[in-house]
Amino acid sequence: MPVYVEFVRQPSAQDRSDLAKVYADAPDWLLAPHANADALIGAGIASGQLIAGRFNDRLLGAALLEQGPDCWRLSHLCVRQITRQRGVGRRLLDEAQRLANETGQPLQLAEHLEK
């Protein structure tokens, strides 16, 4: 089954649990400027910028995708450690690029991305 990428706007309890697992082992620098993973997830949901990769009804990776006036910016990309190296991060990146291209805007990547 493919990994489906979606904006997370009204997460279920299971989605919130999955997102917590995605960022559970993220290094502190990846969470900045947020105090912790919960703050990052909450801010992403509230702003409508949180995207996630879903496989078999579970969220395996997530990132923030900011839609600016001159470019789109992908940041805070993280994939759950147990599912890394299986294309989830690449799928999130490819979909972010596709969405930015649809609006005629370039996609910029944050300085640091976690696999």
N, C-alpha and C positions, 0 to 999 in steps of 0.2 A: 504494500500500500504506500502511496506517496505521502509526503509531509505537506499538509495544507497550512498556509500562512494566513493569519487573520489578525485584525485589530481586536484587542481585548477591551471590550467596553462594559459588559455586564457579566463578569466572571462568576461561575458557579463556585460552590464551596470546594469542589474537586479542582477546579482551575486555580483557585487561590493556593491550595495545597501544592499543586504541581509547580506553580510559579515560585513558591517558597523553596521548593527542592532545587529548581533551576539555579537560583541565586545563593543557595545555602553554602556552597564552598567557593563562592566568588571572592577574589582578593579584595581587600579594602579599597584599593585604588580604582577598581571597576565601579564601585558603588558611589563614589564621590560625584557630586557634592552632597549626596544624600547620606543621612546618618547610618542607615542600615538597609537591608534588602526590603523590609516591609515599607519603608519610606519611599524607596525607589519604585516599587510596584504600585503603591498608592498614588504617587505623583504621575506615573505613566498612565494609569487608568483614568485619573481625574482629568488629565490633559488630552486624552484620546490618542496618545503617542505610543502606547505599548502594543507591539506586535509580537506574535508568538507562533511557533511551529507546532502543529498538532499531528499526532500519529496515533491511530487506534484510540481516539477519544481522549488522549492525554497530551498535555503541553510538555514539550521536551526542550525547548529553547525559547529565548525571548530577547527583545531589544527595544530601544526607544527609537522611533522614527519621527523626527521633527520636520514639518513641512513649512519651510521658510519661504519668503518672497523671491529670493534669488537662487536658492538651492534647497535640497532636502539633506538632512544630516542623520546618519545612523550611528547610534552610540549604545553603550551598555549591553553589547551583544554577549550573551552567555548561553551555553548549552549544558544541560544536566550532565554531570561528570560520567555517569554510567552509560550515556548514549553518545558520547563524543566520538568523533572520527567516523560518523555514519552519514554525513551530508546534511545534517540539520542546520548548522550554521551557514553553509553554502546556500541552502534553500532560502533562508531568511535574507541573506545578502542579495541573492538573485531577484527575489520578489520586491525588495526595497528598490533595487535598480529599475525594475520594470515599472513600478508605480511612479517613480520620479520621471522616467522617460515619457510616460503617458502625459505628464503635465509640461513636458519640454524643459524640465529643470535638471541640472546635474545632481548627482548624489555624492556627498562628501562623507568620508568615514572618520569617526572619532580617532584620536591619536592612538588609543589602545583598544584592542578588541580581544576578548577572551574566547578561546575555542570551546 
